[in-house]
């Protein structure tokens, strides 16, 4: 069985990354599917998720996007770093950068993201407040393939969360995040098992 390497990109706390790493170990993806998370990369050296990943024995890298002359230069450097792991899958788990078309094309079919809304509704930022302001009865999260168009691409899974009376963006975000931690590892596992 050919080894299926997974590289995860983060920008912050990395709770979705941690959920995927923990699920991969608990469900023994390495034995069952020949798959494992091999590296975690962030565009912020101080991202708390990097420290967690390092403590788990994972290879970690930080590439500060502010030190690059252009978005293209940053993405090219990150692409080279990711390619060194020969990934079967590149997972955006709270990676808060818009990727260049060249980067997306390079990893076409191997690049997935989780977004905190029921796409196609509320692409972009401030999804929870926008759902509340629109009077939505339901919100949720979506795992999707990444394309050059922001928060588009084939929907791989979704989870629905009710919007409760008195919800704030923060309280809704907490409930949605619980569902992200449930569906994201499951989607990753289905992809590496295929």
Secondary structure, DSSP 4 states (H G I P E B T S, - for coil): ---EEEEEEESS--HHHHHHHHHHHHTTHHHHHSEEEEEEEES-TT-HHHHHHHHTT-EEEE--GGGSSSHHHHHHHHHHHHHTT-EEEEEESS--SPPPHHHHHHTTTTEEEEESS-TTTT-SS-HHHHHHHTT-SEEEEEEEE--SSTT-S-EEEEEEEEPPTT--HHHHHHHHHHHHHHHHHHHHHHHHH-
